[in-house]
Amino acid sequence: MSFLCFVVLSGEGVLKYEDEEYALTEGDCVFVDCRKAYSHSTSDNLWSLQWCHFFAPSLQAVYEKYKERGGRPVFHPDDLTPFTSLLTDIYDLASSSDYIRDMRINEKLAVLLTLLMEQSWHPESMMVSRKRVELLEVKSYLDEHYTEKIVLDDLAERFFINKFYMTRIFKETYGTTINNYLISRRITRAKQLLRFTDMTVDEIGNASGMGDANYFSRMFRKVEGSSPREYRKKWSEIRKRS
């Protein structure tokens, strides 16, 4: 688990991280997960940086907590001195011959992480993070109960989320509406049953959460471009030839 922290001492530059671009100026701090796509470059007003690249098995959990509290890839602390002083100490230790140098560096890195965590407290961002966690719970519920009748009002009430907010953030996060996600899950299940069981179309419609055969056939044709019976016949012929 590799992470990068740096501060801009002077000058300007740009950070690209997770499809976002950040203009950096003097006094900005950066804390990013190096497993994600990122790049940084100076502008014509050449920058001067202090940086620290480090890793540890437990850092992923720390970074997740950082984000959960509202921590951002780029922030601008009121006082940069604690960061610059700490990074200077780490540099000095790294070039020293102290026989417990590594232990002292680890101690300084722990202080750095504490500073970063203190800067992460943004309740407004944390609220969005919490809502996205709740949304993951909504999706898990849909994955487990897609064969049942699901009403948006009931879903919002179950997870204590505003219905309109839930539908908007679901589409932003997963690229589809809740209703279309349910249809996709049901059609996928129906295709499995058509290919690998001898259940009737009526039985499959009920088992996949789409009710009577007429509605099931209509939705199946809309998504797959063929009726359930045509789909089953095609796969039966493929199996015979194989």
C-alpha positions as protocol buffer text, in pm:
chain_id: "A"
residue {
  index: 1
  type: MET
  ca { x: 0 y: 0 z: 0 }
}
residue {
  index: 2
  type: SER
  ca { x: 186 y: 305 z: -127 }
}
residue {
  index: 3
  type: PHE
  ca { x: 97 y: 666 z: -41 }
}
residue {
  index: 4
  type: LEU
  ca { x: 235 y: 1009 z: -121 }
}
residue {
  index: 5
  type: CYS
  ca { x: 223 y: 1326 z: 86 }
}
residue {
  index: 6
  type: PHE
  ca { x: 379 y: 1652 z: -29 }
}
residue {
  index: 7
  type: VAL
  ca { x: 353 y: 2024 z: 43 }
}
residue {
  index: 8
  type: VAL
  ca { x: 402 y: 2312 z: -199 }
}
residue {
  index: 9
  type: LEU
  ca { x: 659 y: 2550 z: -48 }
}
residue {
  index: 10
  type: SER
  ca { x: 650 y: 2795 z: -340 }
}
residue {
  index: 11
  type: GLY
  ca { x: 546 y: 2817 z: -703 }
}
residue {
  index: 12
  type: GLU
  ca { x: 252 y: 2649 z: -871 }
}
residue {
  index: 13
  type: GLY
  ca { x: 160 y: 2320 z: -1034 }
}
residue {
  index: 14
  type: VAL
  ca { x: -112 y: 2070 z: -1113 }
}
residue {
  index: 15
  type: LEU
  ca { x: -218 y: 1739 z: -963 }
}
residue {
  index: 16
  type: LYS
  ca { x: -427 y: 1492 z: -1164 }
}
residue {
  index: 17
  type: TYR
  ca { x: -585 y: 1229 z: -944 }
}
residue {
  index: 18
  type: GLU
  ca { x: -880 y: 994 z: -1006 }
}
residue {
  index: 19
  type: ASP
  ca { x: -1006 y: 1190 z: -1310 }
}
residue {
  index: 20
  type: GLU
  ca { x: -990 y: 1521 z: -1121 }
}
residue {
  index: 21
  type: GLU
  ca { x: -745 y: 1806 z: -1176 }
}
residue {
  index: 22
  type: TYR
  ca { x: -628 y: 2030 z: -892 }
}
residue {
  index: 23
  type: ALA
  ca { x: -441 y: 2358 z: -931 }
}
residue {
  index: 24
  type: LEU
  ca { x: -175 y: 2371 z: -659 }
}
residue {
  index: 25
  type: THR
  ca { x: -21 y: 2684 z: -511 }
}
residue {
  index: 26
  type: GLU
  ca { x: 203 y: 2774 z: -218 }
}
residue {
  index: 27
  type: GLY
  ca { x: 74 y: 2628 z: 109 }
}
residue {
  index: 28
  type: ASP
  ca { x: -124 y: 2341 z: -45 }
}
residue {
  index: 29
  type: CYS
  ca { x: -85 y: 1987 z: 88 }
}
residue {
  index: 30
  type: VAL
  ca { x: -145 y: 1664 z: -103 }
}
residue {
  index: 31
  type: PHE
  ca { x: -222 y: 1317 z: 32 }
}
residue {
  index: 32
  type: VAL
  ca { x: -299 y: 1047 z: -226 }
}
residue {
  index: 33
  type: ASP
  ca { x: -316 y: 671 z: -271 }
}
residue {
  index: 34
  type: CYS
  ca { x: -46 y: 586 z: -526 }
}
residue {
  index: 35
  type: ARG
  ca { x: -237 y: 281 z: -648 }
}
residue {
  index: 36
  type: LYS
  ca { x: -479 y: 524 z: -811 }
}
residue {
  index: 37
  type: ALA
  ca { x: -394 y: 697 z: -1138 }
}
residue {
  index: 38
  type: TYR
  ca { x: -216 y: 1023 z: -1062 }
}
residue {
  index: 39
  type: SER
  ca { x: 41 y: 1266 z: -1195 }
}
residue {
  index: 40
  type: HIS
  ca { x: 175 y: 1603 z: -1087 }
}
residue {
  index: 41
  type: SER
  ca { x: 373 y: 1869 z: -1269 }
}
residue {
  index: 42
  type: THR
  ca { x: 498 y: 2219 z: -1210 }
}
residue {
  index: 43
  type: SER
  ca { x: 391 y: 2526 z: -1407 }
}
residue {
  index: 44
  type: ASP
  ca { x: 611 y: 2797 z: -1556 }
}
residue {
  index: 45
  type: ASN
  ca { x: 623 y: 2934 z: -1202 }
}
residue {
  index: 46
  type: LEU
  ca { x: 844 y: 2646 z: -1091 }
}
residue {
  index: 47
  type: TRP
  ca { x: 746 y: 2497 z: -761 }
}
residue {
  index: 48
  type: SER
  ca { x: 946 y: 2381 z: -464 }
}
residue {
  index: 49
  type: LEU
  ca { x: 817 y: 2076 z: -275 }
}
residue {
  index: 50
  type: GLN
  ca { x: 874 y: 1874 z: 38 }
}
residue {
  index: 51
  type: TRP
  ca { x: 749 y: 1521 z: -1 }
}
residue {
  index: 52
  type: CYS
  ca { x: 728 y: 1182 z: 162 }
}
residue {
  index: 53
  type: HIS
  ca { x: 649 y: 855 z: -14 }
}
residue {
  index: 54
  type: PHE
  ca { x: 573 y: 571 z: 225 }
}
residue {
  index: 55
  type: PHE
  ca { x: 386 y: 244 z: 265 }
}
residue {
  index: 56
  type: ALA
  ca { x: 265 y: -7 z: 524 }
}
residue {
  index: 57
  type: PRO
  ca { x: 8 y: -290 z: 528 }
}
residue {
  index: 58
  type: SER
  ca { x: -226 y: -98 z: 759 }
}
residue {
  index: 59
  type: LEU
  ca { x: -220 y: 230 z: 567 }
}
residue {
  index: 60
  type: GLN
  ca { x: -514 y: 139 z: 345 }
}
residue {
  index: 61
  type: ALA
  ca { x: -744 y: 131 z: 648 }
}
residue {
  index: 62
  type: VAL
  ca { x: -601 y: 464 z: 765 }
}
residue {
  index: 63
  type: TYR
  ca { x: -661 y: 624 z: 426 }
}
residue {
  index: 64
  type: GLU
  ca { x: -1017 y: 491 z: 412 }
}
residue {
  index: 65
  type: LYS
  ca { x: -1080 y: 648 z: 753 }
}
residue {
  index: 66
  type: TYR
  ca { x: -922 y: 970 z: 624 }
}
residue {
  index: 67
  type: LYS
  ca { x: -1169 y: 979 z: 334 }
}
residue {
  index: 68
  type: GLU
  ca { x: -1460 y: 875 z: 555 }
}
residue {
  index: 69
  type: ARG
  ca { x: -1397 y: 1179 z: 775 }
}
residue {
  index: 70
  type: GLY
  ca { x: -1408 y: 1403 z: 469 }
}
residue {
  index: 71
  type: GLY
  ca { x: -1036 y: 1406 z: 389 }
}
residue {
  index: 72
  type: ARG
  ca { x: -950 y: 1539 z: 45 }
}
residue {
  index: 73
  type: PRO
  ca { x: -656 y: 1472 z: -191 }
}
residue {
  index: 74
  type: VAL
  ca { x: -565 y: 1842 z: -168 }
}
residue {
  index: 75
  type: PHE
  ca { x: -612 y: 2070 z: 132 }
}
residue {
  index: 76
  type: HIS
  ca { x: -473 y: 2403 z: 253 }
}
residue {
  index: 77
  type: PRO
  ca { x: -391 y: 2405 z: 626 }
}
residue {
  index: 78
  type: ASP
  ca { x: -403 y: 2729 z: 821 }
}
residue {
  index: 79
  type: ASP
  ca { x: -47 y: 2664 z: 938 }
}
residue {
  index: 80
  type: LEU
  ca { x: 196 y: 2477 z: 714 }
}
residue {
  index: 81
  type: THR
  ca { x: 478 y: 2479 z: 970 }
}
residue {
  index: 82
  type: PRO
  ca { x: 392 y: 2147 z: 1145 }
}
residue {
  index: 83
  type: PHE
  ca { x: 411 y: 1970 z: 808 }
}
residue {
  index: 84
  type: THR
  ca { x: 733 y: 2132 z: 688 }
}
residue {
  index: 85
  type: SER
  ca { x: 904 y: 2082 z: 1024 }
}
residue {
  index: 86
  type: LEU
  ca { x: 803 y: 1718 z: 1035 }
}
residue {
  index: 87
  type: LEU
  ca { x: 915 y: 1648 z: 679 }
}
residue {
  index: 88
  type: THR
  ca { x: 1247 y: 1820 z: 751 }
}
residue {
  index: 89
  type: ASP
  ca { x: 1292 y: 1593 z: 1056 }
}
residue {
  index: 90
  type: ILE
  ca { x: 1222 y: 1287 z: 842 }
}
residue {
  index: 91
  type: TYR
  ca { x: 1477 y: 1400 z: 581 }
}
residue {
  index: 92
  type: ASP
  ca { x: 1739 y: 1459 z: 850 }
}
residue {
  index: 93
  type: LEU
  ca { x: 1676 y: 1118 z: 1006 }
}
residue {
  index: 94
  type: ALA
  ca { x: 1691 y: 943 z: 667 }
}
residue {
  index: 95
  type: SER
  ca { x: 2041 y: 1082 z: 607 }
}
residue {
  index: 96
  type: SER
  ca { x: 2162 y: 1022 z: 961 }
}
residue {
  index: 97
  type: SER
  ca { x: 2358 y: 730 z: 1104 }
}
residue {
  index: 98
  type: ASP
  ca { x: 2134 y: 695 z: 1409 }
}
residue {
  index: 99
  type: TYR
  ca { x: 2134 y: 326 z: 1502 }
}
residue {
  index: 100
  type: ILE
  ca { x: 1759 y: 335 z: 1562 }
}
residue {
  index: 101
  type: ARG
  ca { x: 1696 y: 558 z: 1262 }
}
residue {
  index: 102
  type: ASP
  ca { x: 1413 y: 343 z: 1121 }
}
residue {
  index: 103
  type: MET
  ca { x: 1226 y: 346 z: 1450 }
}
residue {
  index: 104
  type: ARG
  ca { x: 1257 y: 724 z: 1475 }
}
residue {
  index: 105
  type: ILE
  ca { x: 1133 y: 763 z: 1116 }
}
residue {
  index: 106
  type: ASN
  ca { x: 834 y: 541 z: 1194 }
}
residue {
  index: 107
  type: GLU
  ca { x: 761 y: 759 z: 1493 }
}
residue {
  index: 108
  type: LYS
  ca { x: 767 y: 1072 z: 1276 }
}
residue {
  index: 109
  type: LEU
  ca { x: 546 y: 907 z: 1012 }
}
residue {
  index: 110
  type: ALA
  ca { x: 291 y: 829 z: 1284 }
}
residue {
  index: 111
  type: VAL
  ca { x: 289 y: 1199 z: 1377 }
}
residue {
  index: 112
  type: LEU
  ca { x: 246 y: 1289 z: 1008 }
}
residue {
  index: 113
  type: LEU
  ca { x: -54 y: 1059 z: 979 }
}
residue {
  index: 114
  type: THR
  ca { x: -201 y: 1217 z: 1291 }
}
residue {
  index: 115
  type: LEU
  ca { x: -160 y: 1563 z: 1135 }
}
residue {
  index: 116
  type: LEU
  ca { x: -325 y: 1444 z: 815 }
}
residue {
  index: 117
  type: MET
  ca { x: -614 y: 1293 z: 1007 }
}
residue {
  index: 118
  type: GLU
  ca { x: -663 y: 1616 z: 1200 }
}
residue {
  index: 119
  type: GLN
  ca { x: -689 y: 1802 z: 868 }
}
residue {
  index: 120
  type: SER
  ca { x: -943 y: 1553 z: 730 }
}
residue {
  index: 121
  type: TRP
  ca { x: -1235 y: 1664 z: 945 }
}
residue {
  index: 122
  type: HIS
  ca { x: -1492 y: 1799 z: 698 }
}
residue {
  index: 123
  type: PRO
  ca { x: -1840 y: 1707 z: 827 }
}
residue {
  index: 124
  type: GLU
  ca { x: -2012 y: 1816 z: 506 }
}
residue {
  index: 125
  type: SER
  ca { x: -1796 y: 1577 z: 301 }
}
residue {
  index: 126
  type: MET
  ca { x: -1829 y: 1307 z: 564 }
}
residue {
  index: 127
  type: MET
  ca { x: -2207 y: 1326 z: 522 }
}
residue {
  index: 128
  type: VAL
  ca { x: -2171 y: 1249 z: 151 }
}
residue {
  index: 129
  type: SER
  ca { x: -1934 y: 965 z: 233 }
}
residue {
  index: 130
  type: ARG
  ca { x: -2182 y: 822 z: 482 }
}
residue {
  index: 131
  type: LYS
  ca { x: -2464 y: 846 z: 229 }
}
residue {
  index: 132
  type: ARG
  ca { x: -2255 y: 653 z: -24 }
}
residue {
  index: 133
  type: VAL
  ca { x: -2194 y: 381 z: 235 }
}
residue {
  index: 134
  type: GLU
  ca { x: -2569 y: 367 z: 291 }
}
residue {
  index: 135
  type: LEU
  ca { x: -2615 y: 346 z: -86 }
}
residue {
  index: 136
  type: LEU
  ca { x: -2390 y: 42 z: -95 }
}
residue {
  index: 137
  type: GLU
  ca { x: -2625 y: -114 z: 160 }
}
residue {
  index: 138
  type: VAL
  ca { x: -2918 y: -31 z: -71 }
}
residue {
  index: 139
  type: LYS
  ca { x: -2744 y: -202 z: -363 }
}
residue {
  index: 140
  type: SER
  ca { x: -2667 y: -509 z: -149 }
}
residue {
  index: 141
  type: TYR
  ca { x: -3032 y: -525 z: -51 }
}
residue {
  index: 142
  type: LEU
  ca { x: -3137 y: -509 z: -418 }
}
residue {
  index: 143
  type: ASP
  ca { x: -2892 y: -788 z: -503 }
}
residue {
  index: 144
  type: GLU
  ca { x: -3045 y: -1010 z: -233 }
}
residue {
  index: 145
  type: HIS
  ca { x: -3412 y: -923 z: -286 }
}
residue {
  index: 146
  type: TYR
  ca { x: -3444 y: -842 z: -657 }
}
residue {
  index: 147
  type: THR
  ca { x: -3691 y: -1128 z: -709 }
}
residue {
  index: 148
  type: GLU
  ca { x: -3932 y: -961 z: -465 }
}
residue {
  index: 149
  type: LYS
  ca { x: -4160 y: -663 z: -522 }
}
residue {
  index: 150
  type: ILE
  ca { x: -3956 y: -351 z: -446 }
}
residue {
  index: 151
  type: VAL
  ca { x: -4112 y: -5 z: -419 }
}
residue {
  index: 152
  type: LEU
  ca { x: -3892 y: 307 z: -407 }
}
residue {
  index: 153
  type: ASP
  ca { x: -4088 y: 458 z: -119 }
}
residue {
  index: 154
  type: ASP
  ca { x: -4045 y: 142 z: 88 }
}
residue {
  index: 155
  type: LEU
  ca { x: -3675 y: 124 z: -2 }
}
residue {
  index: 156
  type: ALA
  ca { x: -3616 y: 485 z: 104 }
}
residue {
  index: 157
  type: GLU
  ca { x: -3803 y: 428 z: 429 }
}
residue {
  index: 158
  type: ARG
  ca { x: -3607 y: 111 z: 505 }
}
residue {
  index: 159
  type: PHE
  ca { x: -3272 y: 293 z: 475 }
}
residue {
  index: 160
  type: PHE
  ca { x: -3388 y: 633 z: 605 }
}
residue {
  index: 161
  type: ILE
  ca { x: -3283 y: 807 z: 282 }
}
residue {
  index: 162
  type: ASN
  ca { x: -3481 y: 1066 z: 90 }
}
residue {
  index: 163
  type: LYS
  ca { x: -3627 y: 891 z: -215 }
}
residue {
  index: 164
  type: PHE
  ca { x: -3524 y: 1159 z: -464 }
}
residue {
  index: 165
  type: TYR
  ca { x: -3173 y: 1185 z: -323 }
}
residue {
  index: 166
  type: MET
  ca { x: -3141 y: 806 z: -327 }
}
residue {
  index: 167
  type: THR
  ca { x: -3242 y: 774 z: -692 }
}
residue {
  index: 168
  type: ARG
  ca { x: -3011 y: 1058 z: -800 }
}
residue {
  index: 169
  type: ILE
  ca { x: -2704 y: 939 z: -612 }
}
residue {
  index: 170
  type: PHE
  ca { x: -2763 y: 576 z: -720 }
}
residue {
  index: 171
  type: LYS
  ca { x: -2754 y: 677 z: -1086 }
}
residue {
  index: 172
  type: GLU
  ca { x: -2446 y: 896 z: -1031 }
}
residue {
  index: 173
  type: THR
  ca { x: -2267 y: 611 z: -857 }
}
residue {
  index: 174
  type: TYR
  ca { x: -2370 y: 309 z: -1065 }
}
residue {
  index: 175
  type: GLY
  ca { x: -2459 y: 469 z: -1399 }
}
residue {
  index: 176
  type: THR
  ca { x: -2816 y: 337 z: -1406 }
}
residue {
  index: 177
  type: THR
  ca { x: -3149 y: 391 z: -1232 }
}
residue {
  index: 178
  type: ILE
  ca { x: -3265 y: 167 z: -949 }
}
residue {
  index: 179
  type: ASN
  ca { x: -3549 y: 40 z: -1167 }
}
residue {
  index: 180
  type: ASN
  ca { x: -3318 y: -45 z: -1458 }
}
residue {
  index: 181
  type: TYR
  ca { x: -3075 y: -211 z: -1220 }
}
residue {
  index: 182
  type: LEU
  ca { x: -3354 y: -433 z: -1090 }
}
residue {
  index: 183
  type: ILE
  ca { x: -3466 y: -519 z: -1444 }
}
residue {
  index: 184
  type: SER
  ca { x: -3108 y: -609 z: -1539 }
}
residue {
  index: 185
  type: ARG
  ca { x: -3068 y: -837 z: -1235 }
}
residue {
  index: 186
  type: ARG
  ca { x: -3404 y: -1005 z: -1307 }
}
residue {
  index: 187
  type: ILE
  ca { x: -3332 y: -1058 z: -1676 }
}
residue {
  index: 188
  type: THR
  ca { x: -2990 y: -1204 z: -1593 }
}
residue {
  index: 189
  type: ARG
  ca { x: -3153 y: -1450 z: -1353 }
}
residue {
  index: 190
  type: ALA
  ca { x: -3422 y: -1536 z: -1608 }
}
residue {
  index: 191
  type: LYS
  ca { x: -3157 y: -1611 z: -1872 }
}
residue {
  index: 192
  type: GLN
  ca { x: -2985 y: -1851 z: -1633 }
}
residue {
  index: 193
  type: LEU
  ca { x: -3312 y: -2032 z: -1566 }
}
residue {
  index: 194
  type: LEU
  ca { x: -3400 y: -2047 z: -1936 }
}
residue {
  index: 195
  type: ARG
  ca { x: -3064 y: -2199 z: -2022 }
}
residue {
  index: 196
  type: PHE
  ca { x: -3014 y: -2442 z: -1737 }
}
residue {
  index: 197
  type: THR
  ca { x: -3361 y: -2553 z: -1617 }
}
residue {
  index: 198
  type: ASP
  ca { x: -3680 y: -2698 z: -1759 }
}
residue {
  index: 199
  type: MET
  ca { x: -3902 y: -2446 z: -1577 }
}
residue {
  index: 200
  type: THR
  ca { x: -4188 y: -2298 z: -1779 }
}
residue {
  index: 201
  type: VAL
  ca { x: -4186 y: -1934 z: -1888 }
}
residue {
  index: 202
  type: ASP
  ca { x: -4454 y: -1859 z: -1628 }
}
residue {
  index: 203
  type: GLU
  ca { x: -4247 y: -2019 z: -1355 }
}
residue {
  index: 204
  type: ILE
  ca { x: -3933 y: -1833 z: -1462 }
}
residue {
  index: 205
  type: GLY
  ca { x: -4118 y: -1500 z: -1472 }
}
residue {
  index: 206
  type: ASN
  ca { x: -4224 y: -1550 z: -1111 }
}
residue {
  index: 207
  type: ALA
  ca { x: -3889 y: -1690 z: -998 }
}
residue {
  index: 208
  type: SER
  ca { x: -3699 y: -1393 z: -1141 }
}
residue {
  index: 209
  type: GLY
  ca { x: -3933 y: -1132 z: -994 }
}
residue {
  index: 210
  type: MET
  ca { x: -4119 y: -1031 z: -1310 }
}
residue {
  index: 211
  type: GLY
  ca { x: -4457 y: -1183 z: -1238 }
}
residue {
  index: 212
  type: ASP
  ca { x: -4693 y: -1298 z: -1511 }
}
residue {
  index: 213
  type: ALA
  ca { x: -4571 y: -1434 z: -1845 }
}
residue {
  index: 214
  type: ASN
  ca { x: -4698 y: -1139 z: -2051 }
}
residue {
  index: 215
  type: TYR
  ca { x: -4504 y: -877 z: -1855 }
}
residue {
  index: 216
  type: PHE
  ca { x: -4200 y: -1104 z: -1834 }
}
residue {
  index: 217
  type: SER
  ca { x: -4202 y: -1169 z: -2211 }
}
residue {
  index: 218
  type: ARG
  ca { x: -4246 y: -799 z: -2288 }
}
residue {
  index: 219
  type: MET
  ca { x: -3957 y: -691 z: -2067 }
}
residue {
  index: 220
  type: PHE
  ca { x: -3735 y: -976 z: -2186 }
}
residue {
  index: 221
  type: ARG
  ca { x: -3789 y: -885 z: -2552 }
}
residue {
  index: 222
  type: LYS
  ca { x: -3723 y: -518 z: -2476 }
}
residue {
  index: 223
  type: VAL
  ca { x: -3386 y: -600 z: -2321 }
}
residue {
  index: 224
  type: GLU
  ca { x: -3270 y: -903 z: -2521 }
}
residue {
  index: 225
  type: GLY
  ca { x: -3444 y: -846 z: -2855 }
}
residue {
  index: 226
  type: SER
  ca { x: -3612 y: -1187 z: -2848 }
}
residue {
  index: 227
  type: SER
  ca { x: -3881 y: -1366 z: -2650 }
}
residue {
  index: 228
  type: PRO
  ca { x: -3791 y: -1602 z: -2363 }
}
residue {
  index: 229
  type: ARG
  ca { x: -3890 y: -1901 z: -2576 }
}
residue {
  index: 230
  type: GLU
  ca { x: -3676 y: -1785 z: -2867 }
}
residue {
  index: 231
  type: TYR
  ca { x: -3383 y: -1730 z: -2632 }
}
residue {
  index: 232
  type: ARG
  ca { x: -3421 y: -2080 z: -2484 }
}
residue {
  index: 233
  type: LYS
  ca { x: -3448 y: -2237 z: -2830 }
}
residue {
  index: 234
  type: LYS
  ca { x: -3131 y: -2060 z: -2948 }
}
residue {
  index: 235
  type: TRP
  ca { x: -2930 y: -2186 z: -2651 }
}
residue {
  index: 236
  type: SER
  ca { x: -3075 y: -2536 z: -2683 }
}
residue {
  index: 237
  type: GLU
  ca { x: -2951 y: -2549 z: -3043 }
}
residue {
  index: 238
  type: ILE
  ca { x: -2607 y: -2419 z: -2941 }
}
residue {
  index: 239
  type: ARG
  ca { x: -2574 y: -2694 z: -2678 }
}
residue {
  index: 240
  type: LYS
  ca { x: -2671 y: -2960 z: -2932 }
}
residue {
  index: 241
  type: ARG
  ca { x: -2401 y: -2843 z: -3172 }
}
residue {
  index: 242
  type: SER
  ca { x: -2130 y: -2830 z: -2904 }
}
